[in-house]
């Protein structure tokens, strides 16, 4: 092939391919399948191929089922989302702007009346007093001493490291320095 020109090399490749195709077609046409079907090895191979095909088909069926399930779940989730948005829109329409406007107007009127009476500092002082009252009410509800059974007294534990495992292991004879240096021991 190396001594041929490009055109002759392409022609030779095309002829070789045509000859190979012709040979394969001639072999296939002259093949007697009935004589081979009685062969035990061929039957075993055919059975193995059929088994693999059935396994592959089962895998394909399972994947298709999972895809269908995921599509159905997506569709149901989309329908749920639609229903929720429709419900939220319907609720806002049913609630009506009249009640919302009254509430907003009431809040605005209260805020303006507070501004006319109190300064920012006095409003902060009022909120602090209200917080203190709430906190004192919560603390008053907790019994003192914890003896009423509601709040138990805490259990205090002290830890003494003088007799700890680290110090006990430090005194063991197996930790002596000469033991680790002598290969005979």
C-alpha positions as CSV (number, residue, x, y, z in Angstrom):
1,X,0.0,0.0,0.0
2,X,2.8,2.4,0.7
3,X,4.0,2.2,-2.9
4,X,0.6,3.0,-4.4
5,X,-0.7,6.5,-5.1
6,X,-3.6,7.8,-3.1
7,X,-6.2,7.1,-5.8
8,X,-5.0,3.5,-6.5
9,X,-4.9,2.9,-2.7
10,X,-8.5,4.1,-2.3
11,X,-9.6,1.9,-5.3
12,X,-7.8,-1.1,-3.8
13,X,-9.5,-0.5,-0.4
14,X,-12.9,-0.2,-2.1
15,X,-12.3,-3.5,-4.0
16,X,-11.1,-5.3,-0.9
17,X,-14.2,-4.1,1.0
18,X,-16.5,-5.2,-1.8
19,X,-14.8,-8.6,-2.0
20,X,-15.2,-9.0,1.8
21,X,-18.9,-8.1,1.6
22,X,-19.4,-10.5,-1.3
23,X,-17.6,-13.3,0.6
24,X,-19.8,-12.7,3.7
25,X,-23.0,-12.7,1.6
26,X,-22.0,-15.9,-0.1
27,X,-21.2,-17.5,3.2
28,X,-24.5,-16.4,4.7
29,X,-26.4,-17.6,1.6
30,X,-24.7,-21.0,1.7
31,X,-25.0,-21.5,5.5
32,X,-27.2,-24.4,6.5
33,X,-28.7,-23.3,9.9
34,X,-30.5,-26.6,10.5
35,X,-27.2,-28.5,10.7
36,X,-25.9,-26.1,13.3
37,X,-29.1,-26.0,15.4
38,X,-28.6,-29.5,16.6
39,X,-25.2,-28.6,18.1
40,X,-25.3,-28.5,21.9
41,X,-22.9,-25.7,22.3
42,X,-24.8,-23.5,19.9
43,X,-28.0,-24.3,21.9
44,X,-26.2,-23.3,25.1
45,X,-25.0,-20.0,23.5
46,X,-28.5,-19.3,22.2
47,X,-30.0,-19.9,25.6
48,X,-27.4,-17.6,27.2
49,X,-28.1,-14.9,24.7
50,X,-31.9,-15.3,25.4
51,X,-31.3,-15.1,29.1
52,X,-29.2,-11.9,28.8
53,X,-31.9,-10.4,26.5
54,X,-34.5,-11.2,29.2
55,X,-32.3,-9.6,31.9
56,X,-31.8,-6.5,29.7
57,X,-35.5,-6.3,29.0
58,X,-36.2,-6.5,32.7
59,X,-33.8,-3.6,33.4
60,X,-35.3,-1.6,30.5
61,X,-38.8,-2.2,31.9
62,X,-37.7,-1.2,35.4
63,X,-36.1,2.0,34.1
64,X,-39.2,2.8,32.0
65,X,-41.4,2.2,35.1
66,X,-39.2,4.5,37.2
67,X,-39.3,7.2,34.5
68,X,-43.1,6.9,34.4
69,X,-43.3,7.1,38.2
70,X,-41.1,10.3,38.2
71,X,-43.2,11.8,35.4
72,X,-46.4,11.1,37.3
73,X,-44.8,12.5,40.5
74,X,-43.8,15.7,38.6
75,X,-47.2,16.0,37.1
76,X,-48.9,15.6,40.5
77,X,-46.5,18.1,42.1
78,X,-47.3,20.6,39.4
79,X,-51.0,20.0,39.9
80,X,-50.6,20.5,43.7
81,X,-48.6,23.7,43.1
82,X,-51.4,24.9,40.7
83,X,-54.0,24.1,43.3
84,X,-52.1,25.9,46.0
85,X,-51.6,29.0,43.9
86,X,-55.2,28.9,42.9
87,X,-56.2,28.5,46.6
88,X,-54.0,31.4,47.6
89,X,-55.4,33.6,44.9
90,X,-58.9,32.6,45.7
91,X,-58.3,33.3,49.4
92,X,-57.0,36.7,48.7
93,X,-60.1,37.4,46.5
94,X,-62.4,35.9,49.2
95,X,-60.8,37.8,52.0
96,X,-61.3,41.0,50.1
97,X,-59.5,44.3,50.3
98,X,-62.2,45.8,52.5
99,X,-61.1,44.1,55.7
100,X,-57.4,44.5,54.9
101,X,-57.9,48.2,54.3
102,X,-59.7,48.7,57.6
103,X,-57.0,46.9,59.5
104,X,-54.3,49.0,57.8
105,X,-56.2,52.2,58.3
106,X,-56.7,51.3,62.0
107,X,-52.9,50.6,62.4
108,X,-52.1,53.9,60.7
109,X,-54.5,55.8,62.9
110,X,-53.0,54.2,66.1
111,X,-49.5,55.0,64.9
112,X,-50.4,58.6,64.2
113,X,-52.0,59.0,67.6
114,X,-49.0,57.6,69.3
115,X,-46.7,60.0,67.4
116,X,-48.8,62.9,68.5
117,X,-48.5,61.9,72.2
118,X,-45.1,60.2,72.5
119,X,-41.6,60.8,71.2
120,X,-39.2,58.0,70.0
121,X,-37.5,57.9,73.4
122,X,-40.8,57.6,75.3
123,X,-42.0,54.8,73.0
124,X,-38.7,52.9,73.7
125,X,-39.2,53.4,77.4
126,X,-42.7,52.1,77.2
127,X,-41.5,49.0,75.3
128,X,-38.8,48.4,77.9
129,X,-41.3,48.6,80.7
130,X,-43.6,46.1,78.9
131,X,-40.7,43.7,78.4
132,X,-39.7,44.0,82.0
133,X,-43.3,43.3,83.2
134,X,-43.4,40.2,80.9
135,X,-40.1,39.0,82.2
136,X,-41.0,39.5,85.8
137,X,-44.3,37.7,85.3
138,X,-42.4,34.7,83.8
139,X,-39.9,34.7,86.7
140,X,-42.7,34.9,89.2
141,X,-44.2,31.8,87.8
142,X,-41.0,29.8,88.5
143,X,-40.9,28.7,92.2
144,X,-37.8,29.6,94.2
145,X,-35.5,26.9,95.6
146,X,-36.7,24.3,93.2
147,X,-38.2,22.3,96.1
148,X,-41.7,22.3,94.7
149,X,-40.9,19.4,92.4
150,X,-41.2,21.4,89.2
151,X,-37.6,22.5,88.9
152,X,-35.1,20.1,90.4
153,X,-31.9,21.2,92.1
154,X,-28.9,20.8,89.9
155,X,-26.5,17.9,90.6
156,X,-22.9,19.2,91.1
157,X,-20.1,16.9,90.1
158,X,-16.4,17.6,90.9
159,X,-13.6,15.8,89.2
160,X,-10.3,15.0,90.9
161,X,-7.4,14.3,88.6
162,X,-5.1,13.0,91.3
163,X,-6.3,9.5,90.9
164,X,-7.2,9.5,87.2
165,X,-6.3,6.8,84.7
166,X,-3.5,8.9,83.1
167,X,-1.6,9.1,86.4
168,X,-2.3,5.4,87.2
169,X,-1.0,4.3,83.8
170,X,2.1,6.5,84.3
171,X,3.2,4.4,87.3
172,X,2.8,1.0,85.6
173,X,6.0,-1.0,85.3
174,X,5.3,-1.7,81.6
175,X,5.8,2.1,80.9
176,X,9.3,2.2,82.3
177,X,11.9,3.6,79.9
178,X,14.4,0.8,80.0
179,X,11.8,-1.8,78.9
180,X,11.4,-0.1,75.5
181,X,15.1,0.1,74.9
182,X,16.0,-3.5,75.6
183,X,15.2,-5.8,72.6
184,X,15.4,-8.9,74.8
185,X,12.4,-7.9,77.0
